[in-house]
């Protein structure tokens, strides 16, 4: 009983210390900050900041820009193609190996399923059709040193989708909340779409709180 009480006391002290260290000020991300990130790297997914939330978890805020799904893929050198093939050969399989109910998604570039980080999308420019749900089909786990793993979303399974997925047309002002392990991806973007992504990080798989996008850190 004495050991139990001592353990409980230690837990209370640790919890109290964690809450005592909670931040006492808001973090402001301006439209100018977002524009700086997009000017530095116009396409793709970019973490703007990782913030200490003070209750045992941190949270990242990212901005994502996707171009038209009909656009041709960027040209790659033979060396880049060979490196990608080698990395894919070493990647662990994930998801299911055969379609569920014979249903396969309409994805051109596949889907993502993040194991530990949920996301909230807030569309700020453009529009598109988002596919969510179902199960990853013939997927591959992200490499430990891949940007998606280290900086954006933590460990991730990517591939085609099968099963009970749904498609939703999104426009400016729409919000999507994606829990962990729920596949998601864009099946159709007529022109382009830009959205913010808010990612709670309970397991601390993303960069340590205080991370700032490099171009902003220089300001």
C-alpha positions in Angstrom: 0.0 0.0 0.0 2.8 2.4 0.9 4.5 1.8 -2.5 1.2 2.4 -4.2 0.7 5.7 -2.4 4.2 6.8 -3.2 3.7 5.9 -6.9 0.4 7.8 -7.0 2.1 10.8 -5.4 4.9 10.8 -7.9 2.4 10.6 -10.7 0.5 13.6 -9.3 3.7 15.6 -9.0 4.7 14.7 -12.6 1.2 15.7 -13.9 1.3 18.9 -11.9 4.7 19.8 -13.3 3.5 19.1 -16.9 0.5 21.4 -16.4 2.6 24.0 -14.6 4.8 24.2 -17.7 1.8 24.8 -20.0 2.2 27.7 -22.4 0.5 30.9 -21.3 0.4 32.7 -24.6 -1.3 32.1 -27.9 0.6 31.3 -31.1 -0.2 33.5 -34.0 0.3 32.4 -37.6 -0.4 35.2 -40.0 -1.5 35.2 -43.6 1.9 36.7 -44.4 3.5 33.6 -42.7 1.4 31.3 -44.9 2.3 33.3 -48.0 6.0 33.1 -47.1 5.9 29.3 -46.9 4.0 29.0 -50.2 6.4 31.4 -51.9 9.4 29.4 -50.7 7.9 26.0 -51.8 4.7 26.6 -53.9 3.6 22.9 -54.1 3.2 20.1 -51.6 2.8 19.9 -47.8 4.7 22.1 -45.4 4.7 22.3 -41.6 4.6 25.9 -40.6 5.0 25.5 -36.8 4.9 22.8 -34.1 3.4 24.1 -30.9 3.6 22.9 -27.3 0.0 22.6 -26.0 1.1 21.9 -22.4 -1.1 18.9 -21.6 1.2 16.2 -22.7 0.9 16.8 -26.4 2.0 19.1 -29.1 0.3 20.2 -32.4 1.5 21.2 -35.8 -0.1 23.6 -38.3 0.7 23.0 -42.0 -0.2 24.5 -45.3 -0.8 22.3 -48.3 -1.1 23.2 -52.0 -2.1 20.6 -54.6 -2.1 21.2 -58.3 -4.5 19.9 -60.9 -4.7 16.1 -60.9 -4.7 16.2 -64.7 -1.2 17.8 -64.8 1.6 15.5 -65.9 3.9 14.3 -63.1 7.2 16.2 -62.7 10.1 14.8 -64.7 12.6 12.7 -62.8 16.2 11.9 -63.6 17.2 8.2 -64.0 19.0 8.5 -60.7 15.8 9.7 -58.9 13.8 6.9 -60.5 16.3 4.3 -59.4 16.5 5.7 -55.9 12.7 5.7 -55.6 12.5 2.1 -56.9 15.2 1.0 -54.4 13.3 2.7 -51.5 10.0 1.1 -52.6 11.6 -2.3 -52.6 12.8 -1.9 -49.0 9.5 -0.5 -47.7 7.3 -2.7 -45.6 3.9 -3.7 -47.0 0.8 -2.3 -45.3 -3.0 -2.5 -45.9 -4.7 -5.4 -47.6 -3.4 -7.3 -50.5 -6.7 -7.8 -52.5 -9.7 -5.5 -53.2 -12.6 -5.6 -50.7 -15.8 -6.4 -52.5 -14.2 -5.8 -55.8 -14.2 -2.0 -55.1 -11.1 0.0 -55.9 -10.8 3.8 -55.5 -10.5 6.4 -58.3 -7.2 7.7 -57.1 -4.5 8.6 -59.6 -1.8 9.2 -56.9 -3.0 6.9 -54.2 -4.1 7.6 -50.6 -2.4 8.2 -47.2 -3.2 6.8 -43.8 -1.4 8.3 -40.9 -1.0 5.9 -37.9 -0.7 8.4 -35.1 -1.7 11.9 -36.2 -5.3 13.1 -36.9 -5.7 16.0 -39.3 -8.2 18.8 -39.7 -8.3 20.3 -43.2 -9.5 23.9 -43.7 -9.8 24.8 -47.4 -8.6 28.4 -48.0 -8.3 28.5 -51.8 -9.5 26.4 -54.8 -11.6 23.2 -54.8 -11.5 19.5 -55.4 -12.9 16.0 -54.7 -11.5 14.3 -51.5 -11.8 10.6 -51.0 -11.9 9.4 -47.4 -12.4 6.1 -45.6 -12.0 2.5 -46.8 -8.7 0.5 -46.5 -5.4 1.0 -48.1 -4.8 -1.6 -50.8 -1.3 -2.9 -51.5 0.3 -0.1 -49.5 3.8 0.7 -48.4 5.0 2.1 -45.1 6.8 5.4 -45.2 10.6 5.2 -44.6 11.9 6.3 -41.2 13.8 9.2 -42.8 11.0 10.3 -45.2 9.7 13.8 -44.7 6.2 12.6 -44.2 7.5 10.5 -41.2 9.9 13.0 -39.7 8.1 16.3 -40.2 4.6 16.1 -41.6 2.5 13.3 -40.3 4.6 10.6 -38.6 4.5 6.9 -39.8 2.2 6.6 -42.8 0.8 3.9 -45.1 0.2 4.9 -48.7 -1.4 3.1 -51.6 -4.6 2.7 -53.5 -7.9 2.4 -51.6 -10.6 -0.3 -51.4 -13.7 -1.0 -49.4 -16.2 1.6 -48.1 -14.7 4.9 -49.1 -16.6 8.0 -49.9 -16.0 11.0 -52.2 -16.8 14.6 -51.2 -16.6 17.8 -53.3 -14.9 20.5 -51.2 -14.7 24.3 -51.7 -13.3 27.3 -49.8 -14.5 27.3 -46.2 -15.1 23.6 -46.0 -13.6 21.6 -43.1 -12.7 17.9 -42.9 -11.6 16.1 -39.8 -9.6 12.9 -40.5 -8.9 10.5 -37.5 -5.7 8.4 -37.4 -5.6 5.4 -39.8 -8.4 6.7 -42.0 -7.2 6.8 -45.6 -7.6 10.1 -47.5 -6.5 11.7 -50.8 -7.6 13.9 -53.7 -9.2 12.1 -56.6 -9.9 15.2 -58.7 -8.5 18.8 -58.5 -9.7 20.8 -61.5 -7.2 23.6 -61.1 -5.6 23.6 -57.6 -6.5 23.6 -53.9 -4.8 25.1 -50.9 -5.7 24.1 -47.3 -4.5 24.3 -43.8 -3.9 21.1 -41.9 -4.0 21.1 -38.1 -2.3 18.0 -36.6 -2.5 17.1 -32.9 0.6 15.0 -32.0 0.0 13.1 -28.7 2.8 10.6 -29.4 5.4 13.2 -30.2 6.2 11.7 -33.6 6.6 15.1 -35.3 9.4 17.6 -34.8 9.8 19.0 -31.2 7.6 21.9 -30.2 9.2 25.1 -31.3 9.9 23.9 -34.8 9.4 26.8 -37.3 9.4 26.5 -41.1 13.0 27.4 -42.1 12.0 30.4 -44.3 10.1 31.9 -41.3 12.8 31.2 -38.8 15.1 33.4 -40.8 12.8 36.4 -40.5 
